[in-house]
């Protein structure tokens, strides 16, 4: 099959069987190839399509822009511990100085002092603050996080995420997302 645009340019929004996105953070998107594969495996229904199509000598198909799983997947009650989710919980802001640049994550109690990589011990930190704090405890470094780290709920991340909608929202996706429908796609 051939296509005139790059595969990344036309992702499909993936909805659960209840017509809600599988995830908002990151937004559940599949490449056009994965979406078409799922269609042929009869795992999804096509809800909306792009104008662009893929073709072979004996077949042509418009690319799906929204697909819905045929089988419901129960959402996780607790969000996965990922770098992105830590940043989202902390609103993409260094918990020591407030910067939004060069974010890393910092172990409040350093690993070399027995600190673990958990929700309750990791905060977003800009690279300069992370280097400045080093392997010291917050009081030793004079750097206390603005907010005590905690394990967020899915709702906590959704509430924070409303402040940071994706850079790109195709118009066919807007009916399935909670961001303001007046956002420019």
N, C-alpha and C positions, 0 to 999 in steps of 0.2 A: 504494500500500500504506500502511496505517496501523499504528501501534504505540503502545501505551499508555505506554511508558517512553522515556527519552531514548536516542539511539543509543549514546552513550558508556557507558551503564550495562550494556550486554550485549556486550562484545567477544568475539571468538573467538580462542582460542589457535591459532596456526598452527604446524603441525609439518611438518618435511621428510618426504620419502617414507620415511625410516628411523624415523619416529615420534619424532624429537628436535625440540625447538623450533628454528626458524630462527635465533633469537638469544635469549640470556638477558638481555642488557644492551643496550638495553632489551628486555624480554620481547616476543617477536614476537606482537603482537595486531593484529587487523583489526577495524574497525567491523562491525556486523551487516550493513550495506549491502554492504561489500566482500566479506564472506564469502558472502553470497547471490549476488552477481554471479559470484564464482569457482565456485560450485556450478552455476549456469546455464551458464557457459562450459566446464563439465566439466573444470576444472583441479584440483579438490579432491574428496576424499571426506569426508563428515560422519562424525565419530567419536562425538561426543556433542552433545546438544541441551539448550537451556534449556526451561523449561516455557512460556515466552512464545512467541507466534507472530505472524507478520505475515500480513495478509489483504488480498485485493482482492475484487471481486465474484465472480471465478471461480477464486480460488486461495487456499490457506492453507498456511503452512509454519511449523514450529517453528524458532526461531532456533538456528543452530549455536553451540555453546560451544567445540568443538574440531574443527578441520579438518586434514586431512593432504594435502599436495601429492601429485599423481599422478606428477610428474616430480621426481626428486632434484636438488637444487641443491647443488653442492659448496661446503662452507663455506670461507670465507676463512681462510687460514693465519695472517694477521696482522689483528688488530682495527683497525677504522677509527680514525683520529685524530679524536676528537670531544671536546668539552668534558666530556660525561658520562664517557667512557672515561678521560680524564685524572683526573677526580675519583675514579673507581672504582679506578684504579691506585694513587692516593694515599690510598685508603680514606676519601674524603670528609673529609679533614683538611688544614688549612693546613700546608704543609711548613716554615713558619718559626716558628709559635707553637703549633700543635696545635688551633686552634679549628676548629669544625665549622660556624660561622655565616658568612653572607655570602660564600660561596666564589666566587672568580673564578679565572682562571689567569694566572700570571706567567711572563714570559720571563726565565729565569735570566740570560742575557746579553741585555740589552734590544735590541729591534729597532733602536733608533737607534744602537746600537753594533755592528750587523751580526748580531745574534742572529736565528735563524730560528724559525718556528713549527713545531717538530718535537717528537717524543716526548722527544728527548734534551735539549731546551732549555726545556720548559714544565713547570711544577709547579702544583698546586693551592695557592692562597693566599687568605687571607681579605682582604676589601677593605681593612681598616686596614693590614695588612702590605704589601699590594701598593702602597698609596699611600705608605707609609713608605719602602719600597725605591726607588720611583720609577724613574728611568732609570740608577741606579747599578749597578755590578757587585756581586755578593754580598759580597766582602771589603770594598769601599768602604762598603757599607751596614751591615756587621757582621751580615749575615743570610745564613747558609749553610743551604741546605735540609737537612732531617733525612735525606732519602734522595736520592741522585743520580738525576736523571730518566733513564728508560730506556724502550725500546720493549717493552711487555709482550707476552706471548703470549696467545692466547685462554685457555689454561689459567691464566695469572696472573690474568686478569680473573675467570674462573669461581671460582677460589679466594677472591679478595677478595669477590666477589659473594655468596658463601654467608653472609657476615656481614650482608648488606643485602637480604634477600628483599623482593619487592614488597609494598606495603601491602595489596594485594588479590589473593587467589588463589582462584578459584572451585573448589569441590570437584571438579568434573569435570576440572580440569587437573592435579590432584596426582599422578596416575599417570605423567604425562609430564615432571615436573619433578624435579630432584634435591634440592630443599629437603625438609626433614623433613616427612613426610606428616602429622605431628601438628600442624603449624602451623594456626592458626585461619584459615579462608578469610574 
